[in-house]
Amino acid sequence: MSLRFAYNTNGTANHRIEDAIRLIKDAGYDGVALTLDIHHLDPFAENWVVEADRIASILNRLELGSVIETGARFLLDPTAKHEPTLVTADAAGRARRVGFLKRAIEIGRILNSEAVSFWAGVPKAGVDHGEARGWLIEGLRDVADFAAEKGVVAALEPEPGMLIETLDDFAGLDIPGLSLALDTGHCLVTGERDPARAVHEFAPRLGTVAIEDMKRGEHIHLPFGEGDMDVPTVLDALDAVGFQKLVCVELSRDSHRADVMVGQALEFLRTCRRPGPGLPAPDTAPRETAVPGMPNP
């Protein structure tokens, strides 16, 4: 089975949601990574159920899968980017974040989404990290239990600079039912693992995967070919582990040229493993041995 690709609507922020979905479909993607936001299925709108049903109908008609993303910048607080979080000192703020994630899970159920992806948050200055971890675990258990009840995959994304920053941070959690949202680019930012190795190591726990280009040590989502990501090797790793869910392209800084980038990104993913003129065809055997740190089969 060939890999299935989706495009994140945080990279189509200047499009109406239905226009963004059509743009993604027409480019040839298999699905949509839908970032819930004020203009893209606002989860706090009075008619959110009606809107979710409408979007579900569009996706079904176009035969597109979906993943729900929850990283909108000012959805919960118009004055503070990404706040409140699961590690916010204010209990009411944390409850608001948990409520939002539960609403995202409800929307994911309506859309029959493959996963709902979310992150931990950044503890503010003066917050004890041990105490913040306790808040986080409490919130994660609540969200994971709710997702299991609704039959939705809850996937936590390690994010550079956040309390859960690395894959080791994720592995250290003991939350039944919690899957991993792996952004392969983040491996280059933190320098913790080769991205392809991360795919192999965490294959059994993958809830969703994001891919884009990034430079080592810089958390900036880049178009393919502009960073240090060995995209063909990551795609080979996903093939080798039999990953069948959507692989989501996230180019949140490129909404102003989404009309070009949506199609360009998919073309790169479809052709980057093809041989160039005069070059031999690639070896079709699994490339596990080429992944640094992985044992020979």
C-alpha positions in Angstrom: 0.0 0.0 0.0 1.4 3.4 -1.0 1.7 6.2 1.6 -1.3 8.5 2.1 -0.8 12.2 2.4 -2.7 15.1 3.9 -2.2 18.9 4.0 -2.7 20.9 7.2 -5.2 23.7 6.9 -3.0 26.0 9.1 -1.2 26.4 5.8 -4.4 27.6 4.1 -5.4 30.3 6.6 -6.4 32.7 3.9 -8.9 30.3 2.4 -12.4 29.5 3.5 -12.5 26.0 4.9 -14.5 24.5 2.0 -12.1 26.2 -0.5 -9.1 24.9 1.3 -10.5 21.4 1.3 -11.2 21.6 -2.4 -7.7 22.9 -3.1 -6.2 20.0 -1.2 -8.4 17.5 -3.0 -7.7 18.9 -6.4 -3.9 18.7 -5.7 -4.4 14.9 -5.2 -4.1 14.5 -1.4 -5.8 11.7 0.4 -6.9 13.7 3.4 -6.9 17.0 5.4 -5.2 17.8 8.7 -7.8 20.2 10.0 -6.6 22.8 12.4 -9.6 24.0 14.3 -9.6 27.8 14.3 -11.8 30.8 14.4 -12.4 30.6 10.7 -11.9 26.9 10.1 -14.7 25.0 12.0 -14.6 27.2 15.2 -15.2 24.7 18.0 -16.7 27.4 20.2 -19.2 28.6 17.7 -22.9 28.1 18.7 -23.4 26.0 15.5 -20.3 23.9 15.8 -22.2 20.6 15.5 -23.9 21.8 12.3 -20.6 23.0 10.9 -18.9 19.7 11.8 -21.6 17.8 10.1 -21.2 20.0 7.0 -17.5 19.5 6.9 -17.9 15.7 7.4 -20.3 15.7 4.5 -17.8 17.5 2.3 -14.9 15.1 3.3 -17.1 12.1 2.7 -18.2 13.3 -0.7 -14.6 14.0 -1.8 -13.4 10.7 -0.2 -10.9 12.4 2.0 -9.7 11.2 5.4 -8.8 13.6 8.2 -6.8 14.3 11.3 -7.8 17.0 13.8 -5.1 19.4 14.8 -5.4 21.7 17.9 -2.5 24.1 17.5 -4.4 27.3 16.6 -2.6 30.3 18.1 -5.3 32.5 19.6 -8.4 30.3 19.7 -8.6 30.1 23.5 -7.2 33.5 24.4 -7.0 36.4 21.9 -4.3 38.1 24.0 -1.8 35.2 24.5 -0.6 32.8 21.9 -1.4 29.2 22.6 -2.7 29.9 26.1 -4.0 28.4 28.3 -2.4 25.0 28.1 -2.3 21.8 30.1 0.5 23.3 32.2 -1.0 26.7 32.9 -0.9 27.6 36.6 -4.5 28.7 36.6 -6.7 25.7 37.2 -9.6 27.3 35.3 -7.3 27.9 32.3 -6.2 24.2 32.3 -9.9 23.2 32.5 -10.6 25.4 29.5 -7.8 23.6 27.5 -9.1 20.2 28.5 -12.6 21.3 27.5 -11.3 22.4 24.1 -9.5 19.1 23.6 -12.6 17.2 24.4 -14.6 19.3 21.9 -11.9 18.5 19.3 -12.4 14.8 20.1 -16.1 15.2 19.6 -15.5 16.8 16.3 -13.0 14.1 15.4 -15.8 11.5 16.0 -18.2 13.4 13.8 -15.6 13.6 11.0 -14.4 10.0 11.6 -10.9 11.4 11.9 -7.9 9.1 12.3 -6.6 11.0 15.3 -6.7 14.2 17.3 -3.3 15.7 17.8 -2.4 18.1 20.7 0.6 19.2 22.8 1.5 19.8 26.4 2.3 23.6 26.5 5.1 25.7 27.9 5.3 26.3 31.7 5.5 30.0 32.4 8.4 31.6 34.4 8.2 30.7 38.0 6.1 27.6 37.5 7.7 24.5 39.2 8.2 21.9 36.4 7.4 19.0 38.8 4.1 20.6 39.7 3.4 21.3 36.0 4.0 17.7 35.2 1.4 16.7 37.7 -1.1 19.0 36.1 -0.2 17.7 32.7 -0.6 14.0 33.7 -4.0 14.8 35.2 -5.1 16.5 32.0 -3.7 13.8 29.7 -5.5 11.1 31.6 -8.8 13.0 31.4 -8.4 13.6 27.7 -7.2 10.1 26.9 -10.1 8.5 28.8 -12.6 10.7 27.0 -11.1 9.8 23.6 -11.3 6.1 24.4 -14.9 6.6 25.4 -15.6 8.2 22.1 -13.6 5.8 20.0 -11.1 8.5 18.9 -7.3 8.2 18.9 -5.7 10.9 21.2 -2.1 11.6 20.1 0.3 13.8 22.0 2.9 15.7 20.0 6.3 16.4 21.6 7.0 20.1 20.7 10.3 22.0 21.0 10.4 24.2 24.0 7.4 22.6 25.7 7.2 20.4 28.8 7.0 17.3 26.6 9.7 18.3 24.1 11.3 15.0 23.0 10.3 11.5 22.3 12.0 10.4 25.5 9.7 12.8 27.3 6.8 11.2 25.6 8.1 7.7 26.4 8.4 8.6 30.0 4.6 9.1 30.3 2.4 6.4 31.6 -1.0 7.3 30.1 -3.1 4.3 28.9 -4.4 4.8 25.4 -2.3 7.8 24.6 -0.7 7.6 21.1 2.2 9.6 19.6 1.8 12.5 17.2 5.2 12.4 15.5 6.4 15.6 13.8 9.5 14.3 12.0 10.9 17.8 11.7 11.0 18.3 15.4 13.7 15.5 15.6 16.0 17.8 13.7 15.2 20.8 16.0 15.9 18.9 19.2 18.7 16.8 17.8 17.4 13.8 19.8 17.1 11.2 17.0 17.3 10.8 13.3 13.7 11.2 12.0 13.7 7.8 10.2 15.0 6.1 13.3 12.2 7.7 15.3 9.6 6.2 12.9 11.0 2.7 13.4 11.4 3.0 17.2 7.9 4.4 17.8 6.0 2.6 15.0 3.7 0.7 17.4 2.5 4.0 19.1 2.1 6.2 16.0 -1.2 7.9 16.0 -0.4 10.4 13.3 2.8 11.7 11.5 3.6 15.2 10.2 6.4 15.9 7.7 8.0 19.1 6.4 11.5 20.4 5.9 13.4 22.0 8.8 17.0 23.0 9.5 18.8 21.4 12.4 18.2 23.4 15.6 15.7 25.8 14.1 12.0 25.3 14.7 10.8 26.8 11.4 8.6 24.8 9.1 10.1 25.0 5.6 9.0 23.8 2.1 10.7 20.6 1.0 14.2 21.2 -0.3 14.9 24.2 1.9 16.1 22.4 5.1 18.1 19.4 6.3 15.3 16.7 6.2 16.2 13.5 4.3 12.6 13.1 3.1 13.1 10.0 1.0 14.6 8.1 4.0 11.7 9.1 6.2 9.2 8.0 3.6 11.1 4.7 3.2 10.9 4.2 7.0 7.1 4.8 7.0 6.8 2.3 4.2 9.0 -0.2 6.1 6.9 -0.1 9.2 3.7 -0.4 7.2 2.3 3.0 8.2 -1.2 3.3 6.7 -2.5 6.5 8.3 -2.2 10.0 6.8 1.2 11.6 6.6 0.4 15.3 7.1 2.3 18.2 5.5 2.5 21.2 7.8 3.6 24.5 6.3 1.9 27.0 8.6 4.0 30.0 7.4 3.0 29.6 3.7 -0.7 30.4 3.7 0.0 33.5 1.5 1.0 31.1 -1.3 -1.1 28.1 -0.5 -2.3 28.1 -4.1 1.2 27.1 -5.1 2.5 25.2 -2.0 -0.3 22.7 -1.6 0.4 21.1 -5.0 4.2 21.7 -4.9 4.5 19.8 -1.6 2.7 16.8 -2.9 4.6 16.7 -6.1 7.8 16.6 -4.1 6.6 13.8 -1.9 5.5 11.8 -4.9 8.7 12.2 -6.9 11.6 12.6 -4.4 12.2 8.8 -4.4 12.3 8.5 -8.1 15.7 8.2 -9.9 16.8 11.2 -11.9 17.9 11.0 -15.6 20.6 8.4 -16.1 20.4 7.2 -12.5 19.6 3.6 -11.5 16.3 2.8 -9.9 16.3 2.8 -6.1 16.6 -0.4 -4.2 13.0 -1.4 -3.4 14.0 -3.5 -0.3 13.3 -1.9 3.1 16.1 0.5 4.0 16.2 -0.2 7.7 19.9 -0.8 7.6 20.4 2.7 6.4 18.9 4.2 9.5 21.5 5.3 12.0 21.5 3.4 15.3 19.1 0.7 14.0 20.3 -3.0 14.2 20.7 -5.0 11.0 17.7 -7.3 10.3 
